[in-house]
Amino acid sequence: MRTEEEIVKAIDKYADMIQKICFIHMKQQCDVDDIFQTVFLKYAKAPLFDTPEHEKAWLIRVTINACKDMLKNWFHRYADLKNNLEDFTHNQDQSYLHYNQISDLMQAILKLPEHYRNVIYLYYYEGYQVNEIANILHKNQNTIYTWLKRAKEQLKTILGGDYLE
Amino acid sequence: MNNPLQELNNIHASQTTKEKTLHFVLKHKHHHKNLYLIPVIACLLILLFIPFRPKPSVPVAYVSLDINPSLELRLDQDNIVLEAKAYNKDAKKILKTIQLQGQKLETAIINLLNDKQYKSYLQDGLLEISVFADNQNLSTNIETTLNDLLKKNLEDNQYHCRQVTQETHHNASSHHMTAGKYQIIETIMSYTSQYSLNELKEMTILQLYTILYTFNQEDVPTHCQPTHNQENHHQNHH
């Protein structure tokens, strides 16, 4: 079990990252709080990590899984799975971007399937290489290459041009 | 180099979220270990005061079979079929003409595979079998038994058999569908909201795996993949 000091430090260090992952998974703020609690309770009980990079990768994976599990709970409650982007961003608190602040690229990314959004976020925002993303998501590298390629193709179709190199 | 997603720099966790999280974690990391004692003590009390366990007539294992007929066999601890439940019209039609209740699992499966009506569904379809039992050993034994049986009676590309978790079994039940079909649908819906639950429920296993294949080939067992089945169905029919 981690000490209170370790947990406070981890929350300070990684909270923004977790919030960003929740954003790309279009989670409502009420669900974001649940996800934070799930992730950091697991963190409190997790074994020590070899390196800070290992710790960060672990937190990314646990957060993505928590977002997916939240979707399953939604499914379980017969909720409507088609998110409305405008409603989503208008309902968030001050920490979120608002609909009219989001670029065309971000709007397009939020329309992609979730697994494509994950790889786009990890590759372009967090700067991970394909092999690192494969380790984080427990998929093989070819799958990650395929998802990145298809994500970029879909973005090109939506946006009518190449926004990502 | 400009990060194309740099607007994410404007996303931050609020102080309220951080404080709520810390409060929750500190509260639960202390209480959590004590909760383990409650079921342990309950089990000890039960074992102490109830010396005899009558033979249960409730199912201890569940085997679901989906092609498009979707049915579930509920088994007792000796693998005898206590009940055969139909989850769609096609399965109801099958169960009207074939009696599975009271039979040993292997006999029931063989009778099903030999049924003319059922064979016609199998001809161009894929049989998905799921196994669930609270007792992991029982679940594994049933899975092994079924795989051995199916290998002798069907081609590799005609079936897929696997165990499912308690969570999947219960969630499937609450959605009034078989666990095998539920698992595939749940995976598809984790990738896309393009299809509604009701649309996917009406599809055959082959159709569901074909859709899933477009999102992630790894999620589809190799011998159930569309390209694999196209080649083999072509060979089987010529």
Interface residues (C-beta under 8 A of the other chain):
Chain A: M1 E4 I7 V8 I11 D12 A15 D16 I18 Q19 K20 F23 I24 V32 D33 F36 Q37 F40 L41 Y43 A44 K45 K68 L71 K72 F75 H76 Y78 L81 K82 N83 D93 Q94 S95 Y96 L97 Q101 I102 S103 L105 M106 I109 P113 E114 H115 I120 Y121 Y124 Y125 K139 N140 T143 Y163 L164
Chain B: N3 P4 L5 E7 L8 N10 I11 H12 A13 S14 T17 K18 K20 T21 L22 F24 V25 L26 H28 K29 H32 N171 S174 H175 E186 M189 S190 Y191 T192 S193 L197 F215 N216 Q217 E218
